[in-house]
Each structure stands twice: as C-alpha cells, then as structure tokens.
Amino acid sequence: MRNDEHTDFQEEVAWRRWTQLVSPMAKFDLEIVMEFYSNAWPTKEAICDMRSWVMGQWVAFDADALKKFLDHPLILEEG
C-alpha cells in the first residue's frame, strides 16, 4: 500500500503494533513454509497444540510465540 491509501487501516495496524505482522519478508524458503503448514495440524481429534515440526525442530505459533514475534505483550482491558 502507498502511504496515501487506506489510511484508517494503516492507522489501526500502527496502533495495534502489527506492522511486522503485515509486512511480508523480502526472502523466504517456500519449502519451509509448506512444511510448516503441512505439519501444523491437530495431533488428536480437534486438539491442536499450536506447534509445527519444521526441519527437525518444533516451531510454536501459540499466543505467547506470536506476542514474542511481534514484541508486543497482550494487555487486556478490564471487563
């Protein structure tokens, strides 16, 4: 998006500190991405442990892992 497009949306992304989340990486390995999504399935019926097995190691994608990636702790408002 250009700076003059969808300014309301861009302001919301900035307010939520999601810029890193919505900015695509310049380079990525398609095979690793495919392996991540292929292995990110529930381990038992309707149970997902929010991890994926990628290149011989577990990669977490639970709320804590996403907060760490975004460098943004989740702070819930009262109520």
N, C-alpha and C positions, 0 to 999 in steps of 0.2 A: 504494500500500500504506500501511496505517496503521503506526505505529511498533511496535505490538504484534503484527504479522503477520509470519510467515516470518522470524523474527529471524536464523536461521542464514544464510539467503540474504542478508539485508541486511548482516550482518557480513562475509560474503565479498565483496560488492560494495564495501564500505568498505575492506576490507583490500587489495583489488586497485586501489583508487582509480578505480573505474568509475562513480562517482556521476553525473558529467557525461554519460557514455555512455548510462546507463539512464534519464536524466531527459528526458522529451520537452520540446521547445521550446514556449513558450506560443503563438508565432505562426510560421507557415511558409507559403510560397507553393507550393501543390500543383503548379502548372505547372512550377516549377523542380525540384521533387523528381522529377516524372515525366520531365523532360528529362534529369536526371542518370542515372536508372536506364535510360532508353531508350538512352543513349549509352555506357553502361558495359559494352559488350560486347567480346569479344576482337577485336582488329584483324585477326588472321590466324587460321587454324585452330588452335584450342587455345592461342593466345597472348594473354594479357591484360596490358596494360602498366599496369594499375591507375590509369588516369586516365579521366575522362569530360569530354566537351566540353559546357559549360553556359554559355549566354548569351555566346558568343563567346570563352570562355577555358577553358583546361584546369584541371580540378579533380582533384588527386591523392587517391587513397584507399589508398595503399600503407602499409606498416608505419610508415615514418617520419612520414607525414602524420597517421596515427592517433595515434601517440605524441605528436606536437606538439599535436594537438587535445585529448588527454587530459592534457597537461602531465605526462606520466609516461614516463620512459625505460624501455625494456625491459632488464632486468638478468637474464641467465640464470645459474642456479646451475651450479656446476661439475659436469660429468658429464652 
